[in-house]
Amino acid sequence: MTKSNKKVVVGMSGGVDSSVSAYLLQQQGYKVIGLFMQNWQNEASEECTSEVDFADASEVCDKLNIPLHKANFSDDYWDMVFKKFISEHKAGRTPNPDVLCNKEIKFKSFLNYALTIGADYIATGHYASLKEIKNKLYLCRAKDLDKDQTYFLHEVKESEFKKCLFPLENLLKNEVRDVAKKLKLSVSTKKDSVGICFVGEKNMKDFLGRFIKLAKGNIYDEYNELIGQHNGATLYTKGQRQGLNIGGIKGKNDLPWYVFDKNIHKNELYVCQGVDNKLLFSKGLECSSISWINDEELKYPFNCLLQVRHQHEPIACKIYFDNETYKVIFDEEIRGVATGQSAVFYNDDICLGGGIISTTL
């Protein structure tokens, strides 16, 4: 089957990345169809950014002369992504909804929908690449390392990637915008989306306050001295500086304050001074489970690279597996590692998989 006979359904977000992805696939000879996903139902009083995004996606598809479908996955998003996001916050952890969103929505709900309308592949505007090595398909970093999104894709399986294309894998972000400008697409200068996946940029205190009961609580320093109050312990994560509103305390130096721990049951925050304070650093972590992308037999312990945040500089580590728990020991201590975050593992530029941090060491 030639490319001209192969149908690709592109997830059209209304942004520049998905728009250029659709164009590039069209130029490669694929039969391209756009799909806009409605995954969040805004309150009546909220600005509906999805309407703006759908209008932008429609304009691009009209210009490229490709059909645009619209599908509502908001129930799937609520059940499979958002409920988990809220429950993790209630438990005092720091979840990353983009990871679950990719796993449950973009590479499950979207993929399944696309297959039902006859797609051979789906495509997205992710900055990532897929490489076939010895009949295995591996998720690898994109050319644009600053925009690389493999961290958020680590829970997607090889079987799902076999039905996926990443047209931007060999392009830098500025090159993507240049393509859009040459095509005179209105989205060429559109700002990148930020905030919670499909929900958008929100004031987290106000937004989480709709789903979680927030209450003021005490802030203690490392010597257990009461030094202030916060707006709800669930709003803060290890290593955080913003939003503490403490400073100028008699008998304390002028160094900034950072969260080093919290007690969600007592609704208490514990803070220390100085970006290099030892209380902010961890020498390792534990995960109760790890999702490996490729079905390969691993021999423990083994060495690899670790990333604990998007755009965090990868560091060398060793993974041990004992008593159904994965223990990861870092070659050097890492600042601000928090439970609930994703620990993602790499072999050079190949993403191996990852898991949720259950304990820091």
Secondary structure, 3 states (H helix, E strand, C coil): CCHHHCEEEEECCCCHHHHHHHHHHHHCCCEEEEEEEECCCCCCCCCCHHHHHHHHHHHHHHHHCCCEEEEECHHHHHHHHHHHHHHHHHCCCCCCHHHHHHHHHHHHHHHHHHHHCCCCEEECCCCCEEEEECCEEEEECCCCCCCCCHHHHCCCCHHHHCCEECCCCCCCHHHHHHHHHHCCCHHHHCCCCCCECCCECCCHHHHHCCCCCCCCEEEEECCCCEEEEECCHHHCCCCCCCCCCCCCCCCCCCCCEEEEEEECCCCEEEEEECCCCHHHEEEEEEECCCEECCCCCCCCCEEEEEECCCCCCCEEEEEEEECCEEEEEEEEEEECCCCCCEEEEEECCEEEEEEEEEEEC
